Amino acid sequence: MANKHAVIVAVSIVVIISSLGYSSLNLVSANSLQFKWATKNFDFTSIMYGGNVQACNDSDYPANFAKYTFTMFYDSEQLGKFTSSGGALPPHSKGTIPGKFTADNRQVAQIFFSFLDTEIKGTDVTRVDANKMHVSTTLDYAVIGIIPLSIKHEYSGQEFLDMMNQDTKCG
């Protein structure tokens, strides 16, 4: 008969490795998350009053994340930041996450956003150069529940606007 301690150690190792393996799947699923604005016709002015972001998990594994933020810059100066809470999404599903906009100077941000919206949509010619707008997104999540990781992306203002209005693979 096998030594009792050897069996306990072997079972413990299997449980630990299985837990680590399953938790590490968040590396795969977090990288495949897609985000868009929850309502149609997203524009930069709509960020001012908060809103909801729709997250899509198109992977075969569950995804967990702590928060999703995007920071808007014009000519390298920060206009403001939109931060949404985190969540958990089963495989091949979507969810809506509320968020809040913060800015050092909301009035300046609102003026720039309204100018950028009219410039990008082509409804008016403004003195704001839409090519100087860029957005940085950050997805914060954890592996094994304790190791914090972040995924960062940079977009032009137009690319970000298109992404927020585009349907995800979850529909």
PyMOL commands that set and color helices and strands:
alter all, ss='L'
color gray80, all
select helices_A, chain A and resi 4-31+44-49+106-121+130-132+157-165
alter helices_A, ss='H'
color red, helices_A
select strands_A, chain A and resi 33-37+51-57+63-74+77-89+93-102+133-143+147-156
alter strands_A, ss='S'
color yellow, strands_A
deselect
rebuild
show_as cartoon
